[in-house]
Amino acid sequence: MPLAVGSKAPDFTLKTKTADGLVDIKLSDNFGKKQTVLLFFPLAYTGVCTTEMCDQTSGLGDYEQLGAAVYGISVDSPFAHEAWAKANGIKVTLLSDLNRVATKAYDVLFPNLAGVGDTSARAAFVIGTDGVVKYSEQTATPKDLPNFVAVKAALAS
């Protein structure tokens, strides 16, 4: 079961790759400033994950209007994320959880996906400016997408 609504969001610091090199992103840096959407996904370069991140890229303006930062999180390296984003026009900030620290803290570990190893499950969380989980969803299968209408409704509430 993913981390429950009303829980204090576990803080984390994860790496992203930018033109300036590797950069640390700390969740709690958003507390008191903006809401945060965390989109856990299994693996870069897979069909459903590519569709999800491309679709969310096209809707980033909606999230900005709702005062939210959006992060995609998977167990891929920041270098794989950078190449995948470039190849697919993904503008969502992608965070590498190579050591599965955030995946485990949010209780969304998917064991032995397709026989290749433990990955993040597909899940969505909305974290309020107060650092409390306002929305929590783990999809039934990695092929299912989160309910983005409900994610945006949680941001708007």
N, CA and C of each residue as an Amber inpcrd file, in Angstrom:
protein
   471
   0.8500000  -1.1920000   0.0000000   0.0000000   0.0000000   0.0000000
   0.8880000   1.2440000   0.0000000   0.5830000   2.1750000  -0.8590000
   1.3830000   3.4010000  -0.8800000   1.1400000   4.2340000   0.3760000
   2.0530000   5.1270000   0.6380000   1.9490000   6.0490000   1.7630000
   0.5650000   6.6950000   1.7770000  -0.0540000   6.7640000   2.9230000
  -1.4440000   7.2150000   3.0340000  -1.5900000   8.7340000   3.0180000
  -2.7440000   9.1780000   2.5390000  -3.1180000  10.5900000   2.6210000
  -3.1080000  10.9910000   4.0930000  -2.5920000  12.1830000   4.3730000
  -2.5000000  12.6700000   5.7420000  -1.1540000  12.3890000   6.3840000
  -0.3500000  11.5420000   5.7490000   0.9800000  11.2330000   6.2670000
   1.9410000  12.3790000   5.9660000   2.9300000  12.5320000   6.8110000
   4.0220000  13.4630000   6.5290000   4.8420000  12.8500000   5.3920000
   5.0850000  13.6240000   4.3470000   5.8250000  13.1230000   3.1860000
   7.2810000  12.8900000   3.5700000   7.8020000  11.6890000   3.3460000
   9.2180000  11.4600000   3.6200000  10.0820000  12.3530000   2.7280000
  11.0200000  13.0310000   3.3260000  11.9220000  13.8860000   2.5640000
  12.9400000  13.0110000   1.8390000  13.4530000  13.5000000   0.7570000
  14.4960000  12.8080000   0.0220000  15.3170000  13.8300000  -0.7480000
  16.5030000  13.4210000  -1.1130000  17.3510000  14.1670000  -2.0360000
  17.7430000  13.1900000  -3.1310000  17.3400000  13.5100000  -4.3680000
  17.6320000  12.6550000  -5.5160000  18.3360000  13.4770000  -6.5920000
  19.0110000  12.7950000  -7.4870000  19.7770000  13.4380000  -8.5510000
  18.9510000  13.5820000  -9.8240000  19.1710000  14.7050000 -10.5130000
  18.6790000  14.9020000 -11.8640000  19.8540000  15.3900000 -12.6970000
  19.7750000  15.1810000 -13.9960000  20.8420000  15.6100000 -14.8970000
  20.3550000  16.8160000 -15.6750000  21.1110000  17.8980000 -15.5900000
  20.7960000  19.1150000 -16.3260000  21.9840000  19.4710000 -17.2140000
  21.8400000  20.5360000 -17.9680000  22.9490000  21.0180000 -18.8020000
  24.1600000  21.3860000 -17.9440000  23.9210000  21.7120000 -16.6690000
  25.0030000  22.0790000 -15.7500000  25.6240000  20.8740000 -15.0480000
  25.1310000  19.6780000 -15.3290000  25.6440000  18.4740000 -14.6800000
  24.6140000  17.8700000 -13.7430000  25.0830000  17.0610000 -12.8100000
  24.1970000  16.4310000 -11.8340000  23.7920000  17.4470000 -10.7720000
  22.5010000  17.4810000 -10.4740000  21.9580000  18.4320000  -9.5070000
  21.1280000  17.6560000  -8.4850000  21.2600000  18.0270000  -7.2080000
  20.4370000  17.4410000  -6.1550000  19.0990000  18.1690000  -6.0840000
  18.0240000  17.4010000  -6.0010000  16.6850000  17.9390000  -5.7720000
  16.2160000  17.4050000  -4.4350000  15.9140000  18.3050000  -3.5250000
  15.4460000  17.9240000  -2.1920000  13.9720000  18.2790000  -2.0920000
  13.1450000  17.2930000  -1.7900000  11.6910000  17.5030000  -1.7210000
  11.3350000  18.6470000  -0.7810000  11.9210000  18.6800000   0.3900000
  11.5320000  19.6700000   1.3930000  11.8660000  21.1040000   0.9850000
  12.6710000  21.2910000  -0.0490000  12.9160000  22.6460000  -0.5460000
  11.6350000  23.2850000  -1.0800000  10.6440000  22.4630000  -1.4310000
   9.3600000  22.9890000  -1.9060000   8.4030000  23.3330000  -0.7670000
   8.6400000  22.7880000   0.4160000   7.7280000  23.0150000   1.5380000
   7.6530000  24.5070000   1.8460000   6.4450000  24.9900000   2.0370000
   6.2240000  26.4040000   2.3100000   6.2190000  27.2650000   1.0640000
   6.5340000  26.6920000  -0.0850000   6.6260000  27.4600000  -1.3300000
   5.6420000  26.9900000  -2.3890000   5.6010000  25.6740000  -2.6330000
   4.7330000  25.1460000  -3.6870000   4.3580000  23.7100000  -3.3660000
   3.2870000  23.2760000  -3.9850000   2.8760000  21.8870000  -3.8850000
   3.7880000  21.0620000  -4.8000000   3.7910000  19.7550000  -4.5780000
   4.6450000  18.8790000  -5.3600000   3.8510000  17.6630000  -5.8160000
   4.0320000  17.3070000  -7.0810000   3.4690000  16.0700000  -7.6190000
   4.6300000  15.1180000  -7.8560000   4.5400000  13.9380000  -7.2470000
   5.5410000  12.8960000  -7.4470000   4.9130000  11.8090000  -8.3020000
   5.5230000  11.5210000  -9.4430000   5.0370000  10.4870000 -10.3440000
   6.0940000   9.3860000 -10.4280000   5.8900000   8.3350000  -9.6510000
   6.7940000   7.1920000  -9.7130000   6.4340000   6.3690000 -10.9460000
   7.4630000   5.8940000 -11.6510000   7.2190000   5.0510000 -12.8210000
   8.2910000   3.9710000 -12.8790000   7.9750000   2.8230000 -13.5090000
   8.9170000   1.6960000 -13.4710000  10.2490000   1.9340000 -14.1840000
  10.2220000   2.2340000 -15.4770000  11.4740000   2.2980000 -16.2300000
  11.3720000   3.2280000 -17.4240000  12.4170000   3.9910000 -17.6540000
  12.5260000   4.7960000 -18.8690000  12.5740000   3.8660000 -20.0810000
  12.2890000   4.4270000 -21.2260000  12.3510000   3.7100000 -22.5020000
  11.3360000   2.5780000 -22.6120000  10.2650000   2.6320000 -21.8340000
   9.1850000   1.6660000 -21.9820000   7.9480000   2.4240000 -22.4540000
   7.0600000   1.7260000 -23.1350000   5.9340000   2.3680000 -23.8050000
   5.0310000   3.1870000 -22.9090000   4.5300000   2.5830000 -21.8290000
   3.5780000   3.2840000 -20.9660000   4.2560000   4.4430000 -20.2340000
   5.4910000   4.2320000 -19.8040000   6.2150000   5.2950000 -19.0940000
   6.4930000   6.4750000 -20.0250000   6.8410000   6.1800000 -21.2590000
   7.0840000   7.2470000 -22.2290000   5.7970000   8.0170000 -22.4870000
   4.6940000   7.3030000 -22.6830000   3.3980000   7.9530000 -22.8930000
   3.0430000   8.8450000 -21.7050000   3.2160000   8.3310000 -20.4880000
   2.8700000   9.0960000 -19.2870000   3.6830000  10.3860000 -19.1890000
   4.9990000  10.2900000 -19.3300000   5.8400000  11.4740000 -19.1660000
   5.6550000  12.4720000 -20.3140000   5.4070000  11.9880000 -21.5270000
   5.1350000  12.9000000 -22.6460000   3.8000000  13.6080000 -22.4330000
   2.7850000  12.8700000 -21.9980000   1.4800000  13.4890000 -21.7260000
   1.5850000  14.5240000 -20.6110000   2.3390000  14.2190000 -19.5720000
   2.4750000  15.1610000 -18.4630000   3.3050000  16.3760000 -18.8780000
   4.2530000  16.1810000 -19.7730000   5.0170000  17.3090000 -20.3130000
   4.0820000  18.2960000 -20.9930000   3.1390000  17.7820000 -21.7780000
   2.2220000  18.6770000 -22.4960000   1.2700000  19.3990000 -21.5400000
   1.1150000  18.9010000 -20.3240000   0.2310000  19.5390000 -19.3530000
   0.9520000  20.2570000 -18.2260000   2.2670000  20.4880000 -18.3740000
   3.0140000  21.1440000 -17.2920000   2.4640000  22.5220000 -16.9500000
   1.9340000  23.2520000 -17.9340000   1.3460000  24.5670000 -17.6760000
   0.1840000  24.4870000 -16.7040000  -0.6160000  23.4230000 -16.7940000
  -1.7320000  23.2300000 -15.8610000  -1.2190000  23.0910000 -14.4310000
  -0.1390000  22.3320000 -14.2690000   0.4360000  22.1490000 -12.9330000
   1.0170000  23.4580000 -12.4010000   1.6640000  24.2050000 -13.2660000
   2.2270000  25.4920000 -12.8480000   1.1270000  26.4370000 -12.3810000
   0.0020000  26.4540000 -13.0970000  -1.1290000  27.3010000 -12.6910000
  -1.6920000  26.8770000 -11.3340000  -1.5360000  25.6000000 -11.0030000
  -2.0070000  25.1000000  -9.7130000  -0.9220000  25.2110000  -8.6380000
   0.1810000  25.8500000  -8.9790000   1.2500000  26.0840000  -8.0000000
   2.0170000  24.8350000  -7.6200000   2.2630000  23.9580000  -8.6040000
   2.9130000  22.6870000  -8.2900000   4.1500000  22.4410000  -9.1450000
   5.1400000  21.8460000  -8.5210000   6.2950000  21.2840000  -9.2220000
   5.9840000  19.8150000  -9.4790000   6.4310000  19.3000000 -10.6220000
   6.1820000  17.9030000 -10.9830000   7.5140000  17.1920000 -11.1630000
   7.6380000  16.0330000 -10.5060000   8.8350000  15.2160000 -10.6220000
   8.4510000  13.7930000 -11.0130000   9.1230000  13.2600000 -12.0220000
   9.0290000  11.8500000 -12.3580000  10.1760000  11.1360000 -11.6730000
   9.8810000   9.9980000 -11.0530000  10.8940000   9.2770000 -10.2760000
  10.9240000   7.8190000 -10.7210000  12.1330000   7.3400000 -11.0540000
  12.3080000   5.9220000 -11.3500000  13.6820000   5.4770000 -10.8840000
  13.9220000   4.1730000 -11.0080000  15.1880000   3.6050000 -10.5610000
  16.2780000   3.7040000 -11.6350000  15.9780000   4.3820000 -12.7410000
  16.9690000   4.5860000 -13.7990000  18.0170000   5.6040000 -13.3460000
  19.1730000   5.5760000 -14.0040000  20.2190000   6.5390000 -13.6910000
  19.8550000   7.9150000 -14.2420000  20.4340000   8.9820000 -13.7010000
  20.1770000  10.3110000 -14.2440000  20.6540000  10.4440000 -15.6890000
  21.6260000   9.6600000 -16.0740000  22.1400000   9.7150000 -17.4430000
  21.1520000   9.0750000 -18.4210000  20.5340000   7.9640000 -18.0050000
  19.4770000   7.3430000 -18.8150000  18.2890000   8.2890000 -18.9250000
  17.9240000   8.9270000 -17.8170000  16.8220000   9.9030000 -17.8350000
  17.1030000  11.0140000 -18.8390000  18.3200000  11.5460000 -18.8030000
  18.6620000  12.6490000 -19.6900000  18.5160000  12.2380000 -21.1600000
  19.0330000  11.0790000 -21.5270000  18.9470000  10.6140000 -22.9110000
  17.5000000  10.3370000 -23.3160000  16.7300000   9.7170000 -22.4300000
  15.3200000   9.4030000 -22.6860000  14.5160000  10.6890000 -22.8590000
  14.7400000  11.6480000 -21.9810000  14.0130000  12.9210000 -22.0660000
  14.3450000  13.6300000 -23.3780000  15.6010000  13.6530000 -23.7320000
  16.0180000  14.3170000 -24.9710000  15.3960000  13.6310000 -26.1880000
  15.3960000  12.3150000 -26.1990000  14.8670000  11.5560000 -27.3390000
  13.3560000  11.7130000 -27.4930000  12.6630000  12.0090000 -26.3890000
  11.1940000  12.0420000 -26.4100000  10.5900000  13.4060000 -26.0980000
  11.4110000  14.4340000 -25.9190000  10.8890000  15.7640000 -25.6220000
  10.2440000  15.8750000 -24.2560000  10.7030000  15.0800000 -23.3110000
  10.1420000  15.0900000 -21.9520000  10.7140000  16.2730000 -21.1860000
   9.8390000  17.1060000 -20.6380000  10.2590000  18.2920000 -19.8870000
  10.0010000  18.1530000 -18.3820000   9.3260000  17.0870000 -17.9630000
   9.1290000  16.8190000 -16.5400000  10.5130000  16.5950000 -15.9380000
  10.7820000  17.1670000 -14.7730000  12.0480000  16.9260000 -14.0880000
  12.0860000  15.4720000 -13.6390000  13.0800000  14.7380000 -14.1190000
  13.2010000  13.3100000 -13.8170000  14.2590000  13.1070000 -12.7410000
  13.8740000  12.3650000 -11.7000000  14.7610000  12.1290000 -10.5660000
  15.1560000  10.6610000 -10.5090000  16.4380000  10.4290000 -10.2940000
  16.9680000   9.0750000 -10.2220000  16.9140000   8.5500000  -8.7920000
  16.1970000   7.4400000  -8.6340000  16.1090000   6.7550000  -7.3420000
  16.8010000   5.3980000  -7.4660000  18.0240000   5.4490000  -7.9660000
  18.7950000   4.2480000  -8.2550000  18.8810000   3.3240000  -7.0350000
  18.9820000   3.8890000  -5.8530000  19.0920000   3.0900000  -4.6300000
  17.7370000   2.7840000  -3.9960000  16.6690000   3.2000000  -4.6520000
  15.2870000   2.8960000  -4.2420000  14.9230000   3.4720000  -2.8730000
  15.5750000   4.5430000  -2.4760000  15.3200000   5.1570000  -1.1710000
  13.9170000   5.7620000  -1.1260000  13.5750000   6.5980000  -2.1070000
  12.2440000   7.2180000  -2.1370000  11.1730000   6.1800000  -2.4360000
  11.4670000   5.2720000  -3.3450000  10.5140000   4.2120000  -3.6930000
  10.0940000   3.4350000  -2.4530000  11.0500000   3.0910000  -1.6270000
  10.7520000   2.3460000  -0.3960000  10.0540000   3.2450000   0.6280000
  10.4890000   4.4900000   0.7570000   9.8860000   5.4000000   1.7360000
   8.4120000   5.6590000   1.4320000   8.0630000   5.6880000   0.1450000
   6.6660000   5.9150000  -0.2620000   5.9180000   4.6010000  -0.4520000
   6.5880000   3.5000000  -0.1460000   6.0180000   2.1470000  -0.1700000
   5.4240000   1.7860000  -1.5270000   6.1930000   2.0620000  -2.5890000
   5.7310000   1.7560000  -3.9420000   6.7720000   0.9170000  -4.7040000
   7.4240000  -0.0010000  -4.0040000   8.3830000  -0.8910000  -4.6480000
   7.6250000  -1.9700000  -5.4160000   7.9880000  -2.1770000  -6.6780000
   7.4130000  -3.2530000  -7.4840000   8.4900000  -4.3260000  -7.6050000
   8.3100000  -5.4690000  -6.9170000   9.3660000  -6.4740000  -6.9080000
   9.4830000  -7.2200000  -8.2440000  10.7140000  -7.3450000  -8.7040000
  11.0780000  -8.1830000  -9.8400000  10.2050000  -7.9700000 -11.0820000
  10.0810000  -6.7310000 -11.5030000   9.2880000  -6.3920000 -12.6930000
   9.8290000  -7.1270000 -13.9180000   8.9900000  -7.9310000 -14.5300000
   9.3250000  -8.6780000 -15.7560000  10.6330000  -9.4550000 -15.6260000
  10.9830000  -9.8140000 -14.4080000  12.1930000 -10.5970000 -14.1880000
  13.4900000  -9.8040000 -14.2460000  13.4020000  -8.4610000 -14.3450000
  14.6230000  -7.6590000 -14.4490000  15.0720000  -7.0460000 -13.1290000
  14.2400000  -7.1120000 -12.1220000  14.6280000  -6.5630000 -10.8270000
  13.5650000  -5.6590000 -10.2440000  13.8360000  -5.1580000  -9.0470000
  12.8930000  -4.2990000  -8.3350000  12.9070000  -2.8950000  -8.9320000
  11.7260000  -2.3780000  -9.2100000  11.5660000  -1.0350000  -9.7470000
  10.5570000  -0.2830000  -8.8990000  10.3190000   0.9540000  -9.2570000
   9.2010000   1.7000000  -8.6780000   7.9280000   1.2000000  -9.3410000
   6.8580000   1.1310000  -8.5830000   5.5460000   0.8810000  -9.1630000
   5.0810000   2.1930000  -9.7950000   4.0210000   2.1370000 -10.5850000
   3.4550000   3.3800000 -11.1070000   2.5580000   3.9510000 -10.0020000
   2.8700000   5.1710000  -9.5860000   2.1540000   5.7790000  -8.4690000
   2.2010000   7.2890000  -8.5970000   1.2320000   7.9390000  -7.9590000
   1.1790000   9.4020000  -7.9490000   0.8990000   9.8860000  -6.5380000
   1.5940000  10.9430000  -6.1550000   1.3890000  11.5830000  -4.8560000
   1.3120000  13.0850000  -5.0580000   0.4300000  13.7230000  -4.3050000
   0.4060000  15.1790000  -4.2260000   0.8200000  15.5320000  -2.8080000
   1.8520000  16.3540000  -2.7100000   2.3630000  16.8010000  -1.4150000
   2.0300000  18.2880000  -1.2840000   1.3350000  18.6410000  -0.2120000
   0.9760000  20.0370000   0.0180000   2.1770000  20.8670000   0.4180000
   1.9910000  22.1720000   0.4240000   3.0810000  23.0680000   0.8280000
   3.5180000  22.8120000   2.2720000   2.6300000  22.1750000   3.0520000
   2.9390000  21.8420000   4.4440000   3.6990000  20.5300000   4.5790000
   3.9780000  19.8530000   3.4510000   4.7230000  18.5950000   3.5060000
   3.8750000  17.3830000   3.8290000   2.5510000  17.5270000   3.7330000
   1.6380000  16.4270000   4.0370000   1.0590000  15.8820000   2.7320000
   0.9170000  14.5620000   2.6610000   0.3690000  13.9040000   1.4800000
  -1.1210000  14.2280000   1.3540000  -1.5000000  14.8480000   0.2180000
  -2.8930000  15.2090000  -0.0650000  -3.5690000  14.2000000  -0.9940000
  -2.7770000  13.4530000  -1.7390000  -3.3030000  12.4620000  -2.6730000
  -2.2830000  11.3430000  -2.7910000  -2.7720000  10.1130000  -2.8380000
  -1.9030000   8.9480000  -2.9180000  -2.5810000   7.8820000  -3.7690000
  -1.8660000   7.3980000  -4.7850000  -2.4180000   6.3510000  -5.6420000
  -1.2920000   5.5050000  -6.1970000  -1.4490000   4.1950000  -6.0850000
  -0.6070000   3.2470000  -6.8020000  -1.5290000   2.4930000  -7.7420000
  -1.1730000   2.4350000  -9.0110000  -2.0520000   1.7860000  -9.9760000
  -2.0370000   0.2670000  -9.7880000  -3.0970000  -0.3810000 -10.2670000
  -3.2400000  -1.8250000 -10.1050000  -2.1240000  -2.6000000 -10.8140000
  -1.7090000  -2.1050000 -11.9750000  -0.6180000  -2.7330000 -12.7170000
   0.2810000  -1.6310000 -13.2690000   1.5030000  -1.9770000 -13.6570000
   2.3850000  -0.9720000 -14.2530000   1.8580000  -0.4250000 -15.5880000
   0.9250000  -1.1090000 -16.1890000   0.3690000  -0.6590000 -17.4700000
  -0.7190000   0.3900000 -17.2960000  -1.2350000   0.5330000 -16.0780000
  -2.2970000   1.5060000 -15.7990000  -1.6890000   2.8480000 -15.4210000
  -2.3170000   3.9290000 -15.8910000  -1.8670000   5.2780000 -15.5430000
  -2.6290000   5.7930000 -14.3320000  -2.0070000   6.6840000 -13.5660000
  -2.7210000   7.3080000 -12.4430000  -3.9120000   8.1280000 -12.9340000
  -4.7930000   8.4490000 -12.0080000  -5.9650000   9.2800000 -12.2850000
  -5.5200000  10.7450000 -12.2050000  -5.1270000  11.3100000 -13.3480000
  -4.5950000  12.6690000 -13.3500000  -5.6700000  13.7270000 -13.0940000
  -6.9290000  13.4080000 -13.3440000  -8.0280000  14.3140000 -12.9730000
  -8.0510000  14.4520000 -11.4460000  -7.9170000  13.3290000 -10.7530000
  -7.9210000  13.3520000  -9.2860000  -6.6640000  14.0380000  -8.7430000
  -5.5360000  13.8600000  -9.4070000  -4.2980000  14.5390000  -8.9950000
  -4.5010000  16.0520000  -9.0550000  -5.0540000  16.5250000 -10.1660000
  -5.2550000  17.9830000 -10.3380000  -6.3270000  18.4890000  -9.3820000
  -7.3290000  17.6820000  -9.0910000  -8.3610000  18.0800000  -8.1330000
  -7.7410000  18.2360000  -6.7370000  -6.8350000  17.3460000  -6.3790000
  -6.1650000  17.4530000  -5.0820000  -5.3070000  18.7080000  -5.0080000
  -4.6630000  19.0570000  -6.1090000  -3.8680000  20.2880000  -6.1450000
  -4.7490000  21.5220000  -5.9950000  -5.9290000  21.4700000  -6.5840000
  -6.8340000  22.6300000  -6.5810000  -7.5530000  22.7970000  -5.2440000
  -7.6050000  21.7430000  -4.4400000  -8.3640000  21.8200000  -3.1740000
  -7.5980000  22.5320000  -2.0870000
